[in-house]
Amino acid sequence: MSWLEVTGSLDLGRLEKNKEYKVSFKLKLKPDAFGWADSPVYLMAKPGKSGPYNWKKSDLSQGKPGEVIIVPNNPVLKFKVPERPAAGDKLQFGMYEIWRGRWKGGLVIEEVVIEPVTDD
């Protein structure tokens, strides 16, 4: 693939209002993965129609084949659920690498994790 675009959404009503959350992707590179060096992925979260777009950049080439990679890891991709989300508002999230135009392969997306931000 030379174009990576993974998107998803979650009803904001399933999350606690006025609370901060983070989005992360659990990924794995297969032993025959290729093309990820110098091709960072960009991760995005946007709470509701009027919420801000939050972006983080991650380098997948740092992972070893077969090892689970959690991106972004430092800093995390945070968003805040509005105090009064509109009916039907959703959290939009995604992972993208659409700019380099180089072939890449061997990426496995294990899961997307949305969890509260803690102070630890």
C-alpha positions as CSV (number, residue, x, y, z in Angstrom):
1,M,0.0,0.0,0.0
2,S,1.2,3.5,-0.6
3,W,-1.7,5.2,1.1
4,L,-2.7,4.4,4.8
5,E,-6.0,5.8,6.0
6,V,-7.6,4.2,9.0
7,T,-10.7,5.9,10.5
8,G,-13.2,5.2,13.2
9,S,-15.7,6.8,15.5
10,L,-17.4,6.4,18.9
11,D,-20.5,7.9,20.2
12,L,-19.5,10.6,22.7
13,G,-22.5,9.6,24.9
14,R,-20.6,6.4,25.8
15,L,-17.9,8.5,27.6
16,E,-18.0,10.7,30.7
17,K,-18.8,14.3,30.0
18,N,-16.1,17.0,30.7
19,K,-13.4,14.3,31.1
20,E,-10.1,14.0,29.3
21,Y,-9.4,10.8,27.4
22,K,-6.6,9.5,25.2
23,V,-6.6,7.5,22.0
24,S,-3.9,5.0,21.1
25,F,-3.4,2.3,18.5
26,K,-1.9,-1.1,19.3
27,L,0.1,-2.2,16.2
28,K,2.5,-4.9,15.2
29,L,5.0,-5.1,12.2
30,K,5.2,-8.5,10.6
31,P,8.7,-9.9,10.0
32,D,8.5,-9.0,6.3
33,A,7.3,-5.4,7.0
34,F,8.8,-2.8,4.7
35,G,8.7,0.9,3.8
36,W,8.0,2.3,7.3
37,A,11.4,4.0,7.8
38,D,11.1,7.7,7.1
39,S,7.3,7.4,6.8
40,P,5.8,8.6,10.0
41,V,2.2,8.1,10.7
42,Y,-0.1,10.8,11.9
43,L,-2.8,10.1,14.5
44,M,-5.9,12.3,14.9
45,A,-8.8,12.7,17.4
46,K,-11.7,15.1,17.1
47,P,-14.5,15.2,19.7
48,G,-17.8,16.2,18.2
49,K,-18.6,18.4,15.2
50,S,-17.2,21.6,16.7
51,G,-14.3,20.1,18.7
52,P,-10.7,20.7,17.9
53,Y,-8.6,18.4,15.7
54,N,-5.7,16.9,17.8
55,W,-2.7,15.5,15.9
56,K,0.3,13.5,17.0
57,K,3.1,12.0,14.8
58,S,4.7,8.6,15.4
59,D,7.6,6.7,13.9
60,L,6.7,3.0,13.3
61,S,10.2,2.0,12.2
62,Q,11.4,2.0,15.9
63,G,9.4,-1.2,16.6
64,K,10.9,-4.7,16.2
65,P,9.0,-7.2,14.0
66,G,6.4,-9.1,16.0
67,E,6.6,-6.7,18.9
68,V,3.4,-4.7,19.9
69,I,3.9,-1.0,19.4
70,I,1.5,1.5,21.1
71,V,1.3,4.8,19.2
72,P,1.4,7.6,20.0
73,N,3.2,6.9,23.2
74,N,4.9,10.2,24.2
75,P,3.2,12.5,24.1
76,V,-0.2,10.8,24.1
77,L,-3.1,11.9,21.9
78,K,-5.6,13.5,24.2
79,F,-9.1,14.9,23.8
80,K,-11.7,16.3,26.1
81,V,-15.4,15.2,26.0
82,P,-17.5,18.4,25.9
83,E,-19.6,19.2,29.0
84,R,-22.7,19.2,26.7
85,P,-22.1,17.2,23.6
86,A,-24.8,17.5,20.9
87,A,-27.1,14.5,20.4
88,G,-25.3,12.1,18.1
89,D,-21.9,13.7,18.5
90,K,-19.1,11.3,17.9
91,L,-15.4,11.1,18.6
92,Q,-13.7,10.8,15.2
93,F,-10.2,9.2,15.2
94,G,-7.7,8.0,12.6
95,M,-4.2,7.1,11.6
96,Y,-2.8,8.3,8.3
97,E,0.3,8.1,6.1
98,I,-0.8,9.6,2.8
99,W,2.0,12.0,1.9
100,R,5.1,10.0,1.1
101,G,3.7,8.0,-1.8
102,R,6.0,5.0,-1.1
103,W,5.0,1.4,-0.9
104,K,4.7,0.0,2.6
105,G,3.5,-3.3,3.9
106,G,3.4,-5.7,6.9
107,L,1.4,-3.5,9.4
108,V,-1.1,-5.2,11.6
109,I,-3.6,-3.1,13.6
110,E,-4.5,-5.1,16.7
111,E,-6.9,-2.6,18.4
112,V,-7.7,1.0,19.1
113,V,-7.8,2.0,22.8
114,I,-9.8,4.9,24.2
115,E,-9.3,5.4,27.9
116,P,-9.4,8.1,30.6
117,V,-6.2,10.1,31.1
118,T,-4.8,9.4,34.6
119,D,-2.3,11.4,36.6
120,D,0.2,8.6,37.2
